[in-house]
């Protein structure tokens, strides 16, 4: 990808996945990797930062004799996600407007 993926955009992608339901780390990274060209190691610091900032919380669930770490979005995280979606749409629309002006029809 020629365009850098900044932290705020990556964070809103993670929060958007968690809005659909709680999930464990590996499944979450696979979901995001399915749409974006990023490494798994990129997402775990994002998850820790989102937890530290109160946008998500973590809990363990037994799975096949081991504990699996799950991530869940908080109400603060939902508000953040909604706000960042609006910011993204505004940014995207501005870029589209600029790019369309240069198109030859």
JOPE-V350696 format. One line per field, one symbol per residue. psi: psi as a letter, one per 30 degrees, with the letter a starting at -180 (. if undefined). burial: 1 if it has 24 or more other C-alpha atoms within 12 Angstrom, else 0. A space follows every 50 residues. Layout:
BEGIN
psi = ???
burial = ???
END
This chain:
BEGIN
psi = kfkkjleeeeeeeeeeeffflklleeeeeeeefffkillefeeeeeeeee eefgfllklkkkjhglkkklkkkleeeeeeeeeeeeeeeeeeeeeeeeee ffkk.
burial = 00000000111111111110011110011011000000000011011001 10001111000000000001111100110110011000000000000000 00000
END
